[in-house]
Amino acid sequence: MATTLPDYVKASVPNPSDKRAPWYKNTFPSYAGIFLWVAFYAGLAAPTISQAGLGVCIAGLVVAGLLCFGLYYYAPGMLGMQTGRTLYIVGTSTFGTTGGYLMPGLLMGLLQIGWFAVATFFATDYIMRGLHQDSRTLFTIIALVWAYGLAWVAIKGIAYVAKIAQFLNWVPLIMIIIVFWANKDGIGNYQPPQSDPLSGFLAMLGIVIGFFATAGAAGTDFGMNSRNSRDVVLGGLTGITLAIVVAGGLPILSVAGYLGNHSGSTDFSYTAAITSAGSLGTVALFLFAIASMIPTCFCTFIASNSFGTMLPKIPKMYSTMAGVTIGAILAVTGVAANLIGFFTIVGASFGPICGAMAADYLLAGNKWSGPRLGINWAGYIAWAIGFVVGILDKIPGVPAGLVNVDRPEVLWSFAVGFVVYMLLKGIRPPVIPQEELSK
């Protein structure tokens, strides 16, 4: 039986208990750093508070935060804590030892390179704005230094990233509060130009969950650094749910305040609200760029885990740097600037993966069943159908009524992945005894 295991599974070694740490030293600061990243809230206001009142949108943030925690993060986080193994090993129960090569294995790594490109682009763009420069040559130089320098830090491991996060997370949080304070007087004057509360609420769910989908599945990698289930829960509730409400709520209130103070303005960007901070505006641009170090490192760390696990014969440094080079090219060329479209694709890709993993977790009695032989077609079919549901609005010829019912797509793609996996549980291949993993 041992010969049926691929190299990446046989090379897997669980994280020992003495290498783990409390939730406030790893899961909380690392996840919070993702949501405190300016790319999360830079364009959050336009599709949401333009249609719905602030109360509805804040409620949307709370609901989205709870859904991200309960549906997308909890099962992967618990599986990582119980097994001490990475997402790519844990995922072999849902997709099989052969199927795991692609999903969630290499797919996670490739998508994280996309996020890495987005982080690099935004950090470089804010630095250029702070310098009042528009030179493409300078943009390229800064982007390359940023990309390769932080990739080296991230490859050293999550402990280094978490240590940086414990300090740097305060930087964007302080700036968010300052920008909020500068615009607070106009909040009471703001009225959405349209009145469609449901659309604003659903848009909030779609954007937040789509942003979080891959990070939710990566909860396995954070869970393997957690000591117990309490660490998993507290790290998630603070680093995900609370961070979403704070890092999403204050910026949309700031944008509302800016618009309330500038009658006739239609600029829903957070950058516009930053300018209201007066002389701190330029400083804020640099500080938001510096704070982007955490998501840049986070993406590189997850991608490095993916490539290092799935391609164990290739040194992790080489495979990761190859991915970093692709990400740097996407950033330099500006391809990484399309945020909302990217969030949609990410959510559609990982929504059904998280759904299928949650179903597999429940079917196994709230634990890991172990790797399954070959390809687990239940997982692949659940993903394929869920992915289609997640991109219905991108498929030509699909009736508008069906697309409207599908909102928010990322949530429905999770639900479909979960239900289809449950229905197809009878076709799952046999489980390989976990004792084989230690041979």
C-alpha positions in Angstrom: 0.0 0.0 0.0 2.9 2.4 0.8 3.9 2.4 -2.9 0.5 4.0 -3.8 1.4 7.2 -1.9 2.8 10.1 -4.0 6.0 11.6 -3.0 4.4 14.8 -1.6 2.3 12.7 0.8 5.1 10.4 1.9 7.3 13.4 2.5 4.7 15.0 4.8 5.7 15.4 8.5 3.1 16.6 11.1 4.0 19.8 13.0 4.8 18.6 16.6 3.1 20.1 19.6 6.2 21.8 20.9 6.4 23.9 17.7 2.9 25.4 18.2 1.9 28.6 19.9 -1.1 30.5 21.3 -3.7 32.0 18.9 -2.6 35.6 19.6 0.9 34.9 18.4 0.1 33.3 15.0 -3.5 33.0 13.7 -4.9 36.3 15.0 -2.1 38.7 13.9 -1.6 37.0 10.5 -5.3 36.9 9.6 -5.9 40.4 10.9 -3.1 41.7 8.8 -4.9 40.4 5.7 -8.0 42.5 6.4 -6.1 45.5 7.6 -4.5 45.5 4.1 -5.7 48.5 2.1 -6.6 46.3 -0.9 -9.4 44.8 1.2 -11.2 48.1 1.8 -9.9 50.4 -0.9 -12.9 49.7 -3.1 -15.3 48.3 -0.6 -17.6 51.4 -0.4 -18.6 51.9 -4.0 -20.7 48.7 -4.6 -22.1 48.7 -1.1 -22.9 52.1 0.5 -23.8 53.5 -2.9 -26.9 51.3 -2.7 -27.6 50.7 1.0 -27.6 52.6 4.2 -24.6 52.4 6.6 -26.5 50.2 9.1 -27.3 47.6 6.4 -23.7 47.6 5.2 -22.3 47.2 8.7 -24.7 44.3 9.3 -23.4 42.8 6.0 -19.9 43.0 7.4 -20.9 41.2 10.6 -22.8 38.5 8.7 -19.9 38.1 6.3 -17.4 37.8 9.1 -19.4 35.1 10.8 -19.9 33.2 7.5 -16.1 33.4 6.8 -15.4 32.0 10.2 -18.0 29.3 10.4 -18.1 28.1 6.8 -14.7 28.7 5.2 -12.3 28.6 8.1 -13.5 26.4 10.9 -13.3 23.0 9.4 -9.9 23.6 7.7 -8.6 25.1 10.9 -9.7 22.2 13.0 -8.3 19.7 10.6 -4.9 21.4 10.6 -4.9 21.5 14.4 -5.9 17.8 14.7 -3.4 16.5 12.2 -0.6 19.0 12.3 -0.5 18.7 8.5 -0.8 21.2 5.7 -3.8 21.9 3.6 -2.3 19.9 0.7 -2.1 16.7 2.8 -5.4 17.2 4.6 -7.0 17.9 1.2 -6.2 14.4 0.0 -9.3 13.1 1.8 -11.5 15.4 -0.2 -9.8 15.1 -3.6 -7.6 12.0 -3.3 -3.9 11.4 -3.3 -3.6 11.8 -7.0 -6.3 14.5 -7.3 -4.6 16.5 -4.6 -1.8 17.5 -6.9 -4.0 19.9 -8.6 -6.6 20.7 -6.0 -6.1 22.2 -3.6 -2.4 21.7 -4.1 -1.1 23.6 -7.1 -4.3 25.6 -7.5 -3.8 27.2 -4.1 -0.2 28.1 -4.9 -1.1 29.6 -8.2 -3.9 31.7 -6.8 -1.7 32.9 -4.0 0.8 34.1 -6.6 -2.1 36.2 -8.0 -2.7 37.7 -4.5 1.0 38.3 -4.2 0.9 40.2 -7.4 -2.1 42.3 -6.1 -0.2 43.1 -2.9 2.9 44.1 -4.7 1.0 46.3 -7.1 -0.9 48.2 -4.4 2.2 48.7 -2.2 4.2 50.0 -5.1 1.3 52.2 -6.3 0.9 53.8 -2.9 4.7 54.4 -2.6 4.6 56.1 -6.0 1.6 58.2 -5.0 3.4 59.2 -1.8 6.5 60.2 -3.9 4.3 62.0 -6.4 6.0 60.1 -9.2 4.6 58.3 -12.3 7.8 56.9 -13.7 7.3 53.4 -15.0 11.0 52.6 -14.5 10.9 53.6 -10.8 7.6 51.7 -10.4 9.3 48.6 -11.8 12.4 48.9 -9.6 10.3 49.4 -6.4 8.0 46.5 -7.3 10.9 44.1 -7.9 12.7 45.1 -4.7 9.4 44.7 -2.8 8.6 41.3 -4.4 11.9 39.5 -4.0 12.8 41.1 -0.6 9.6 40.0 1.1 9.5 36.7 -0.6 12.8 35.8 1.1 11.3 36.8 4.5 8.1 34.7 3.9 10.0 31.6 2.9 11.6 31.6 6.3 8.2 30.6 7.7 5.0 31.8 9.3 6.8 32.5 12.6 8.7 35.4 11.0 5.6 36.7 9.3 3.6 36.6 12.5 6.3 38.4 14.4 6.3 41.2 11.9 2.5 41.3 11.9 2.3 41.8 15.7 4.0 45.2 15.1 2.9 46.2 11.6 -0.8 45.5 12.1 -0.9 48.6 14.3 0.2 50.8 11.5 -2.8 50.5 9.2 -5.2 50.2 12.2 -4.0 53.6 13.5 -4.2 55.1 10.0 -7.7 53.8 9.6 -8.7 55.4 12.8 -7.1 58.7 11.9 -8.8 58.7 8.5 -12.1 57.9 10.2 -11.7 60.7 12.7 -10.9 63.2 9.9 -14.2 62.3 8.1 -16.5 61.5 11.1 -18.4 64.8 11.0 -19.9 64.1 7.6 -21.2 60.6 8.3 -24.6 61.9 9.5 -25.0 63.9 6.3 -24.5 60.9 4.0 -27.4 59.4 2.0 -26.9 56.6 -0.6 -27.6 57.8 -4.1 -29.6 54.6 -4.8 -32.0 52.7 -2.6 -31.5 49.0 -3.0 -30.6 47.7 0.5 -30.7 44.0 -0.5 -28.2 44.6 -3.4 -25.9 46.5 -1.1 -26.0 43.8 1.6 -25.4 41.0 -0.9 -22.6 43.0 -2.5 -20.9 43.2 0.9 -21.2 39.5 1.4 -19.8 38.7 -2.0 -16.8 41.0 -1.8 -15.8 40.1 1.7 -16.2 36.3 1.3 -14.6 36.3 -2.2 -11.6 38.1 -0.7 -11.4 35.6 2.1 -12.1 32.3 0.3 -8.5 31.1 -0.2 -7.4 32.4 3.2 -10.2 30.3 4.7 -8.9 27.1 3.2 -5.4 28.1 4.3 -6.8 27.9 7.8 -5.4 24.4 7.8 -1.9 25.8 7.7 -2.6 28.1 10.6 -4.5 25.3 12.5 -1.4 23.1 12.3 0.3 25.8 14.4 -2.5 25.9 17.0 -2.3 24.0 20.3 -6.0 23.1 20.6 -9.5 23.8 19.4 -9.7 26.9 21.7 -6.8 28.5 19.7 -8.6 27.7 16.5 -11.8 29.4 17.6 -10.3 32.4 19.3 -7.8 33.0 16.5 -10.6 32.9 13.9 -13.1 35.0 15.8 -10.6 37.8 16.4 -8.4 37.5 13.3 -11.3 37.0 10.9 -14.7 38.1 12.2 -13.6 41.0 14.4 -11.0 42.1 11.9 -13.6 42.2 9.1 -15.9 44.4 11.0 -13.2 46.8 12.1 -11.2 46.9 8.9 -14.3 47.1 6.7 -16.5 49.2 8.9 -14.2 52.2 9.7 -13.2 52.7 6.0 -16.8 52.6 4.7 -17.8 55.1 7.4 -14.8 57.2 6.4 -15.9 57.3 2.8 -19.5 58.1 3.8 -18.2 60.9 5.9 -16.0 62.2 3.1 -19.0 62.2 0.7 -21.2 63.8 3.4 -18.7 66.6 3.7 -18.3 67.1 0.0 -21.8 67.5 -1.4 -21.9 66.5 -5.1 -18.8 64.3 -5.0 -19.2 60.8 -6.4 -15.8 59.5 -5.5 -16.3 56.4 -3.4 -12.6 55.4 -3.2 -10.9 55.2 0.1 -8.0 57.2 -1.3 -10.3 60.2 -1.5 -11.1 59.8 2.2 -7.4 59.6 3.0 -6.9 63.1 1.5 -9.2 64.5 4.1 -6.5 63.7 6.7 -4.7 66.8 5.6 -0.9 66.7 6.0 -1.1 63.1 7.1 -2.4 62.1 3.7 1.0 61.6 2.1 2.3 59.9 5.2 -0.7 57.6 5.2 0.1 56.5 1.7 3.5 55.3 2.8 2.3 53.7 5.9 -0.5 51.8 4.1 2.2 50.6 1.7 4.4 49.4 4.6 1.5 47.6 6.1 1.1 45.6 2.9 4.2 43.7 3.9 2.0 41.3 5.9 -0.3 40.2 3.1 2.6 40.0 0.7 4.4 37.7 3.1 1.3 35.7 3.8 0.6 35.0 0.1 4.2 34.0 -0.4 4.2 31.7 2.6 1.1 29.9 1.4 2.4 29.6 -2.1 5.7 28.3 -0.8 3.9 25.7 1.2 2.0 24.6 -1.9 5.0 24.3 -4.2 7.2 22.8 -1.5 4.6 20.2 -0.7 3.4 19.3 -4.1 6.9 19.4 -5.7 9.1 18.0 -3.0 12.0 17.2 -5.3 12.4 20.8 -6.3 14.0 23.1 -3.6 11.3 25.3 -2.1 13.3 28.4 -2.7 13.5 27.7 -6.5 9.9 26.9 -7.0 8.7 29.8 -4.9 11.0 32.3 -6.6 9.7 31.2 -9.9 6.2 32.0 -8.8 7.3 35.3 -7.3 8.8 36.2 -10.6 5.4 35.6 -12.3 3.7 37.7 -9.6 6.1 40.5 -10.0 5.5 40.6 -13.8 1.7 40.7 -13.2 2.3 43.7 -10.8 4.6 45.6 -13.0 2.3 45.3 -16.1 -0.7 46.4 -14.1 -2.7 43.2 -14.7 -3.0 42.8 -10.9 -5.0 46.0 -10.6 -8.4 44.3 -11.4 -9.4 43.6 -7.8 -13.1 42.9 -7.9 -12.8 40.6 -10.9 -10.0 38.7 -9.2 -12.0 38.3 -5.9 -14.9 36.8 -7.9 -12.7 34.2 -9.6 -11.0 33.3 -6.3 -14.3 33.0 -4.5 -15.7 30.8 -7.3 -12.6 28.6 -7.2 -12.3 28.1 -3.5 -15.9 28.4 -2.4 -16.7 24.8 -3.5 -13.4 23.5 -2.2 -14.2 24.8 1.2 -17.7 23.4 0.9 -16.5 20.0 -0.1 -13.9 20.0 2.7 -16.5 21.0 5.3 -18.8 18.1 4.1 -15.9 15.6 4.3 -15.1 16.8 7.8 -18.6 16.2 9.0 -18.9 12.9 7.2 -15.8 11.7 9.0 -17.2 12.6 12.4 -15.6 16.1 12.8 -12.1 14.7 12.1 -9.8 13.8 9.2 -10.6 10.5 7.5 -7.1 10.2 6.1 -5.9 10.2 2.5 -8.1 8.6 -0.2 -6.6 6.5 -3.0 -6.3 8.1 -6.4 -8.8 10.7 -7.4 -11.8 11.4 -5.2 -14.3 12.2 -7.9 -16.9 13.3 -5.3 -14.6 16.2 -4.5 -13.9 17.1 -8.2 -17.5 17.0 -9.3 -18.6 19.1 -6.3 -15.9 21.6 -7.2 -16.8 21.7 -10.9 -20.5 22.3 -10.3 -19.8 24.8 -7.5 -17.3 26.7 -9.7 -19.9 27.0 -12.5 -22.4 28.4 -10.0 -19.8 30.9 -8.8 -19.2 32.3 -12.3 -22.8 32.3 -13.7 -22.7 36.0 -14.2 -19.6 35.6 -16.4 -21.1 33.0 -18.7 -22.7 34.4 -21.9 -26.4 33.7 -22.4 -27.3 32.9 -18.8 -30.6 34.6 -18.0 -30.4 37.7 -15.8 -33.0 36.3 -13.4 -30.8 33.2 -12.7 -27.8 35.4 -12.1 -29.7 37.6 -9.6 -30.9 34.5 -7.7 -27.2 33.4 -7.5 -26.1 36.4 -5.5 -23.7 36.3 -3.7 -22.1 33.8 -6.0 -19.3 32.8 -3.7 -21.7 31.8 -1.0 -23.8 29.7 -3.4 -20.7 28.0 -4.8 -19.8 26.9 -1.2 -23.3 25.6 -0.6 -23.3 23.7 -3.9 -19.9 22.2 -3.2 -21.1 21.1 0.2 -24.4 19.5 -1.0 -23.0 17.8 -4.1 -20.2 16.2 -2.0 -22.7 14.9 0.5 -24.8 13.4 -2.3 -21.8 11.8 -3.9 -20.2 10.4 -0.7 -20.9 6.8 -2.0 -18.4 7.1 -4.9 -15.5 8.1 -2.7 -12.4 5.8 -3.1 -11.1 3.9 -0.1 -9.1 5.6 2.7 -5.4 4.7 2.9 -4.5 3.8 6.5 -2.9 6.7 8.2 -0.2 4.5 9.5 1.2 4.5 5.9 2.0 8.2 6.3 4.7 7.5 8.8 6.5 4.9 6.7 
